Amino acid sequence: MVNEGIVLLKNKDLLPLQDGTCITPFGRAYLDPAYAGTGAAATTDRDRVTPAQALSRHFSIDESACHAMQSAKTSYPKAAAGTRPLDADRNSLQAVMDKGRSAQIPEYDPAIYRHLEGQVTGTVGLVMIRRDGSEGIDKRTEPYEDGTRHYLALTKAELGTIDAAKRLCSAVVVALNTANPIELGPLMGGTHEVDAILWIGTAGSRGFDSFSDILAGTVNPSGRTTDTYPTDFTADPTFANFGEFHYNNASVTDRTLIGDLVPHGGFGTIDRPFVEYREGIYLGYRYYETAALEDSEFRYGQLDGKGALESPGAVAYPFGYGLSYTTFRQTLGRVFLRDDGFIEARVSVTNIGSRPGKDVVELYYSAPYTEYDRTEHIEKSATVLAAFAKTGTLEPGASQEVVLTFLRDDMASYDYHHANEDGTIGAYVLEAGDYAIQLKANAHDLIDSATITVDCTQVFQGQHLPEGDRLAQSSLDDEGRPTGKSESGTWRPVSNHFESLNVYMDDPSVVQLTRNNWRGSQPRPITARAKAAPQSALDEFKRYERFDPRCDPTMGNGKTSQVHCDQEPVSGAKNRLSLIDLRAKPYSDPDWQQLLDQIDWKKDRSDIQQLLFMAAYQTKDLLSLGKPMTVDKDGAMGWSIKGASSWAGANVMGATWNTDLLRLMGSCLGEEALHSGLNGWYAPGVNIHRSPFAGRVYEFYSEDGLLSGKLAAACIQGAGDKGVFSYLKHMALNDQESFRSEGLATWANEQAIREIYLKPFQIVCREAITAVPYLDAKGGRHKKFMRAATGIMSAQNLIGGVIGFGHRGMLTDILRGEWNFHGAVITDLFLSKSHAERDLALRAGSDMYMIQTPGFNAEDYDSPTARAVMRQAIHRILYMTVNSNAMNGVPPRSRLGVSPSPWKVGLLAADVVAVLAEGVLLFGGSLQRRRLHGRSKR
């Protein structure tokens, strides 16, 4: 994985190095590197290859600088005068307990290397730079006393170390052992320029072996950036609207168990936090490429072909960029629209260099921006990634034809103002005009292009669906191919389901970035990082906080409710079915209702409540239906159990741009699951890198939804082939750590939500297919291909004014309606004491509440509406379970009498402790947290 995930950013004819070259390492990261981020996804493997061990396989190491470091102590710059101290972040107990360490940038004083003059001459200096990622803590955006602009800029000590290496050694390589992108302008030209730069990311247990192999040239780098690297992170449009903001007319009171578990651990009452995605769709490369088109004064920047600055500008390294030790020529062949609605492009890739290597083929499109768009407030990026592929290893002189396809309808833009014929609002619009299909070396550098012409504008409303939604809603044959027939019997139209967010974002007080007034609509900081919430938001906060399952107008028990049911479901039927009898059968098969009729709502009450409302790290068995217990675990970079593999960060996986590799990785995790008795995986994460300052950049793939979705789909397919159900997370808009557990109200318009933040979830639901083996009644073995996406983890931040796992428009209307998702949705870990919040979650479309503390069930168990909703949730959980490895090899008609193995009991007992501990970390605080800049309420 890391062989293909390391990105060679700059190489001034230095690399690869010859075997036996003498290297002099510098920098704290060499002695104390980052193998993984921290938090729930952190790996447990401690059998790690160190940089020294890895490099010694190819090179001799001059340890003069190492001895100097080992004899010294690191220090770090304090906060600049007038800024918050490094330990100011108290948005979670993680942050409080961290005591500012995550904002510290330790390094050795470069003066310790002065005595090395003449000792390391002729060696190659290797300077390693480290930055950490952390759940619960975003990265510091304020300056330091030494002039460092923020956490993701190079410090005075780091630049001094680089200068020392330049002075002492014959050449210098900088290795970025960083969870997040960092500002690199100083290293690309001028006083601090170095010969080579490689981004490693968080390396996992074996990643430094790959690093060493790349330095030596036994592996040719083929990684590509998954994010844009601006030269000035503070000039990015997200910078003005990321982090901590509070309403001055709305508050939120802690309703979690943390205050009960830890004295004074709750956060009390604080001003309601919020964040506004004012940049809309113009995120990452979409912003910079559009700025280059729209703003005559904007300077993009130019590289010299070797990663050095030829002319400075806003972008250091573009999205999709990476160098190789060889040279490839890409030639665009035929581009045409097929009868099935796909655009096909053929690209010939030839290795015209002298070394074998792999190349990445990137295909983008550019849609016409029209007067209709200006009038209707539709935004269009200058370029959008449409498809990509990675070649196999090409020997010098060898060629490979790569065939790329994507749906023509995927070039449509979402118009959240469109008035539809059926009275709904919002539709995808594919406008008439010429669409440039662009073969690019990266998001900026064009190789060649072709034109696809759309003859007439299409508005996808009512039963006229975009082809992608039609494919998602179609039933599949046994080989996993869409039949073209609606699985539900009717096509479910696409329309707005985030209307409260649209109203909020369209308020004149919220200036959204638009091509129609590019320079005049650039996001600006909110004064004092505080404002008054509009009445529409206050009303939504109130509806959420006062949700009553008995009388809520939209999700209560009344006849006007969207979930109303006036008839008790059948209870205790003797239909002699067992869950295994439904393996590989469609979600809509009539036998499902027969099985669900066997639920005995009185006898099974305790089991049902544990299944639905105590679902952390396991799902309860339900013996009346033949459902076994399952064991679920964290671990985006490897299972969070002792002895599991430790993979590199998810953004390193993303940098491979290799779906085949991600599918293999999923298969490897699935194989480990089979050996370890694991069934469910709380991963992968496909939240978007909205800001480089987000704490969990290392846990998610990219700033781009299509790249994220394609890679996640491949990974879930691989895991699914081994029977693992994956909880794709966190749906959705969970793009910062600050206050996400404390009622953070997240606002964006529906075009941005659908085209950027929901895109990876949509792709996975539509495209991930897995093979499900099953036995017939006579013991014959068969295999059926089914949709692999059977698990989702919903988010704990608020979507507008409603908590993510309680947003019915997203979890029911879009996920289960438009995308035809049939599996189970689990909440993120949330230790709320509110019983009604459980009712809200189930009625909105979440099926399990992630907590392990008994006694916190939904308020309503007995009404026909409550039981209909619970029956539906059980159906979804059973569907996910029966098609997983939890029921491998179980013959039809089997009856289960489950007694968990002693090791599973121990594992689950440990999980109870872990849940409580993690809950404290995620939700807790201290008495200090009640002060929060003087904005807390007493």
Steps between C-alpha positions, in 0.01 A plus 500: 500500500765750602708409193230668294381753757819699557499812284820635347434873499841636398810341353782716369686208338599355836284190536522209486813460709750227435512209739765565761461877490577654837201676655507738795157518668379817671187592690291376788275297267788268412531388861129530583293460183122496459376151412130579538258762621329484838142421601258217430666416168852475643669166435632273774799339325829583674719281279618794295784555256683817600650741249849387610419133446347569161775726368776266612380245243624721217727768643774567746390738773720767650364533853686816593182709496309221677751503785460874527120464517517220754715718723261794476139577579231627270316824555203658332386855432231637728193687381559842351416799717133590480390153386346216694744277692583159355275326752200724428312227312256348750226387263535141627663324793746366243606858443507580872706192582725576206607822678604662176735223384316474168576866436868463588760465224806355676838517331865513596684829504698507172800626700567140611630425149771768495775262607432283193682737263719286276380171653209425268625664182407295196206328669135552408309677773157358582278737696178349632207722590213373716142617549239298689133431440257457785135418555331762715755774431534718191832657408601841631427781254665781699865612492790408727755722672778409256303632202354164396163589349310193623543129575532405133784742424869426547643633825814707542675195648396276210619752242821538699547122497453496123750784462749310717459190286551708186815654642646174626399249232534476124122478441182498708183293489200604709259222601154609617382257766184706531137404553391822328629704207738778604616824339804423283575822313829567685640161393414544133721800431710767668721481807355181643460310170582130521583245234212258555172485694296187567171477685477178703196570716451284808693193402343203678717220628687433173481830314858605557616192311315641198658839561845345498425303183382816324811693602709213358294470182401135549146640509405776257267753671153519348297678768292809422379770735144459625482864606605833359809645670453879509798721571298689762246294692353813657396628155293189429125576496431248779740669742257781581226250592667211676528430870329669791197726453208557737154648482438775753126432519493119525650262752543125536498302825692178550267199505764226502605250764847646531411727789368195684807290427760769566445765768454837329569323171210642303526823306204661674326763290684687228409726213394281208799429269455518123689493171396628156635353175492833319738381228227267369632263232824698463713277716862404435586481132150611405576835661850552363423390145188720492691795647756467223216529249290771665747736669737692275716594800529144631841336456491123505874432502722299267729202563815426303422134431712381793285635781684830547332837468541661162263784585331535840125503543213370711565129440816315593390155381165431331257221572597179318869596475802274544837434339660176382853380423392435145304695241160408358320622193120496510303524177127559491326276249134465421249668734133422440158458659391137515145378463488410872553863604870469583768721350800289403850636455799296386845610607829351386774516763861440391808487720750710303752507785768261614343339809191282551215672678128562537305806388165648598252603230271785606192601302311818582207687346420866468131592474371817333419779747194673361261787556253246638758409766547864595126553528426177687810525724648174373874482556743318273866435556735565210597132511375187679660157534288253302702175492848367570705185474846375581705307251683182569879508515625612158851412393692762299344522155187309602147634453160433651158610380286621788122517452325753723124530529256720687131580467409798287228588751766532771596829337163645606496765772253513786261796491353525848270783392331317209121480528400151387178406326388284794524793741835402651813714484844404374625300203815404314536699178715396204517808283534506125843590374853378446671314783878478489628152591850572627795266529725660761826431675336644813207732570687790338719377216308410184635230268218486245124534479197395297145629484172332586196701392170488686237602247220604734472583867367221721340559838490177700172520689221260585549160338770642272808408702870552439638170375708452814192509723318267261787252528499532880126438522508210257480140614807283428523163335701221663818627332457845655388673180218758513185365337359841411190428710427693816559281803227677696251497215519873435779744428562734790552858381778732612411825674608718793538340842710768670255785464572657839869517407416657165287766669778577746773521236286714268447761771662829384716503815681188375712591198562187293784481250373526143649523152245771430688732738824319563713766664208661679380177663826365642439362852584746775557431871198539724555790737610376845411151376145553628162598357127468562329189369204575271153409622480203261803345671368574849174330410681190374719480812185512709324227301800270534559561870132460586431202279208298636425167329137522603412830336779620269323608179747338259631192686257449786213258546232723350331439167686787329837346586725359228545183708144457629365149528163418659520123485703284736747275317450125524668354806622150579402330176605136463630517146799268564741729316853574610715795393734277300207415270514859373869501408560643152130579460386850395408747772144504363455122494163411663673256735645796688155600621430142602821494703429837662155379599679256733618787724335462839477860617453398864743211535765659277477847655834494681685354201343754264589793721859380535524445123372847416619712792818331628684449174856608573760260360251212466144421401284291729382155397125457439440129534131502414604596148828307487725809514843445659697758693754689289822673603576840346828691525667828416808537287514702180872411481467149638283317752525648850589168661831366620707345225312654207678651203585869514445679171601848395258791531188505284634800308807290412263234371324772306828618350541164326207588269475122464160335545646152446738557790219624724292195419795278593544693823132443583544131426800483734299662779221256429739208529619629837136528606442134419798401710402730789124443515412852386195585293447878476754773420449861610664625181591621245457871560409716203455839656656771289824687565317831511787662685862386543461599866246225572623258764407182314635568152708183541182292546331609176617477140478833324353842431316344203181298534542292186850385588386423855192312384676284241773399744254429782278295268798284405605456861147404611477253212820334612389477862154388389646216299620362835162560662579820692229765514655847497345802667585777254539815709414770612188598309538796459662847521720367783800699379644654816563382855429823683167475683364219281392320820360814658218595270696644208247631248640441151359701210552460125282534194357188340706525183821485702362226726406276207790570263780501759412354840246229415673399177725226647208343690292504182774337292550219751128426525473494121817317398633270773410139413604189691459124465285329765545121522204296623376142535175371358270259683695203365839637603596622153737796491407811305610861470295813441629849434332765711554860601788512746394816683295366791625725781514875558610697805310825538653818641468663841537860384177680420389517137348845516307490826457122534760248614644301208358167611156662526481655151225312320548678168857373478466154657164397358400711200844515339689198636218246490284669238715654228795266554305182585716413804368197689745451784527626857597846623672532835555828680847619585591444866278740694434466873181700515260454790202602289258211445306699239820536299488124446147531367612780270797299370290196407222702344748703295675195355772399745452140617742458790619737770870462577529482876556214743341645812177320594172670577497766229233373266250683284204651683244323286508123471130415491325720243429356154722775351792417729476131426472556127816712512685244714388217274641690205832557681520131591437408134795714393732360768401145411561565130849630579574208733373207293714595202816528711765264631301476825290235326758334276437128461171497692263261317142602420233445765759501776387611845753691705565458868780746551755478777786737422851361517690604815742710294207691349356565846836639603526707186156652558575566867808691391286690254263613775795655679628644171162655419485672835858620468451619145178672597688692763758601243249598236242677710652597827650813627605657824405791716727703276280428199215697651706813453543471118604857439235635733213386281366223724172533687474443875 
